[in-house]
Amino acid sequence: MTETFSDQEWLSIPDLVRVLGVSQSRVRQLVDDKQLLAVRRDNGPLQVPAAFIKDGAPLPELRGTLIVLSDDGFTDEQAMRWLLEVDDSLGVPPVQALLAGRKAEVRRVAQALA
């Protein structure tokens, strides 16, 4: 079964401090630098999908993809939804394709969204 935006495992900033082994200010810097994408769900605190963490660090392929989406005019919420929901061109959620090593394909699809 493919996960969607709503059935992801989500990590709060304190969770990320623990998982990444860095300070809260460093986690916020990772978000500011587009190494991670965080959104407020249900008007709650900022959260990041656990799928964006690989081997105890931010998924390396995520940053470039986030920059492409930002350049395309996507808000953080729109980018999050696109990354987590099945894309017809990819056949899977883009984050799943990134985890499978399909970075170039994901970015081509993202660029075509502009």
Contacts in CASP RR format, 6 or more apart in sequence:
PFRMAT RR
TARGET T0000
AUTHOR 0000-0000-0000
METHOD contacts of the structure
MODEL  1
MTETFSDQEWLSIPDLVRVLGVSQSRVRQLVDDKQLLAVRRDNGPLQVPA
AFIKDGAPLPELRGTLIVLSDDGFTDEQAMRWLLEVDDSLGVPPVQALLA
GRKAEVRRVAQALA
2 86 0 8 1.000
2 92 0 8 1.000
2 93 0 8 1.000
2 96 0 8 1.000
3 51 0 8 1.000
3 84 0 8 1.000
3 93 0 8 1.000
3 96 0 8 1.000
4 84 0 8 1.000
4 85 0 8 1.000
4 86 0 8 1.000
4 93 0 8 1.000
5 80 0 8 1.000
5 81 0 8 1.000
5 84 0 8 1.000
5 85 0 8 1.000
8 49 0 8 1.000
8 50 0 8 1.000
8 51 0 8 1.000
8 84 0 8 1.000
9 49 0 8 1.000
9 50 0 8 1.000
9 51 0 8 1.000
10 41 0 8 1.000
10 47 0 8 1.000
10 48 0 8 1.000
10 49 0 8 1.000
10 50 0 8 1.000
11 19 0 8 1.000
11 47 0 8 1.000
11 48 0 8 1.000
11 49 0 8 1.000
11 50 0 8 1.000
11 53 0 8 1.000
12 45 0 8 1.000
12 46 0 8 1.000
12 47 0 8 1.000
13 24 0 8 1.000
13 27 0 8 1.000
13 28 0 8 1.000
13 38 0 8 1.000
13 45 0 8 1.000
13 46 0 8 1.000
14 24 0 8 1.000
16 22 0 8 1.000
16 27 0 8 1.000
16 36 0 8 1.000
16 48 0 8 1.000
16 53 0 8 1.000
17 23 0 8 1.000
17 24 0 8 1.000
17 27 0 8 1.000
19 53 0 8 1.000
19 56 0 8 1.000
20 26 0 8 1.000
20 27 0 8 1.000
20 30 0 8 1.000
20 53 0 8 1.000
20 56 0 8 1.000
20 57 0 8 1.000
20 58 0 8 1.000
22 30 0 8 1.000
27 36 0 8 1.000
30 36 0 8 1.000
30 58 0 8 1.000
31 37 0 8 1.000
31 38 0 8 1.000
31 46 0 8 1.000
31 48 0 8 1.000
33 63 0 8 1.000
34 63 0 8 1.000
34 64 0 8 1.000
34 66 0 8 1.000
34 67 0 8 1.000
34 70 0 8 1.000
35 58 0 8 1.000
35 62 0 8 1.000
35 63 0 8 1.000
36 48 0 8 1.000
36 52 0 8 1.000
36 58 0 8 1.000
36 62 0 8 1.000
37 48 0 8 1.000
37 52 0 8 1.000
37 62 0 8 1.000
37 66 0 8 1.000
37 76 0 8 1.000
37 79 0 8 1.000
37 80 0 8 1.000
37 83 0 8 1.000
38 46 0 8 1.000
38 47 0 8 1.000
38 48 0 8 1.000
38 76 0 8 1.000
39 46 0 8 1.000
39 47 0 8 1.000
39 76 0 8 1.000
39 77 0 8 1.000
39 80 0 8 1.000
40 46 0 8 1.000
40 47 0 8 1.000
41 47 0 8 1.000
49 80 0 8 1.000
49 83 0 8 1.000
49 84 0 8 1.000
49 95 0 8 1.000
51 59 0 8 1.000
51 84 0 8 1.000
51 95 0 8 1.000
51 96 0 8 1.000
51 99 0 8 1.000
52 58 0 8 1.000
52 59 0 8 1.000
52 62 0 8 1.000
52 95 0 8 1.000
53 59 0 8 1.000
54 60 0 8 1.000
54 99 0 8 1.000
59 95 0 8 1.000
59 98 0 8 1.000
59 99 0 8 1.000
61 98 0 8 1.000
61 101 0 8 1.000
61 103 0 8 1.000
61 106 0 8 1.000
62 95 0 8 1.000
62 98 0 8 1.000
64 107 0 8 1.000
65 83 0 8 1.000
65 94 0 8 1.000
65 98 0 8 1.000
65 103 0 8 1.000
65 106 0 8 1.000
65 107 0 8 1.000
65 110 0 8 1.000
66 79 0 8 1.000
68 107 0 8 1.000
68 110 0 8 1.000
68 111 0 8 1.000
69 78 0 8 1.000
69 79 0 8 1.000
69 82 0 8 1.000
69 83 0 8 1.000
69 110 0 8 1.000
69 113 0 8 1.000
70 79 0 8 1.000
71 114 0 8 1.000
72 110 0 8 1.000
72 111 0 8 1.000
72 113 0 8 1.000
72 114 0 8 1.000
73 114 0 8 1.000
74 82 0 8 1.000
74 113 0 8 1.000
82 94 0 8 1.000
82 110 0 8 1.000
82 113 0 8 1.000
83 93 0 8 1.000
83 94 0 8 1.000
83 95 0 8 1.000
84 93 0 8 1.000
84 94 0 8 1.000
84 95 0 8 1.000
85 93 0 8 1.000
86 92 0 8 1.000
86 93 0 8 1.000
87 93 0 8 1.000
87 94 0 8 1.000
87 97 0 8 1.000
87 109 0 8 1.000
89 109 0 8 1.000
89 112 0 8 1.000
90 97 0 8 1.000
90 102 0 8 1.000
90 105 0 8 1.000
90 106 0 8 1.000
90 109 0 8 1.000
91 97 0 8 1.000
92 100 0 8 1.000
94 106 0 8 1.000
94 109 0 8 1.000
94 110 0 8 1.000
97 105 0 8 1.000
97 106 0 8 1.000
98 106 0 8 1.000
END
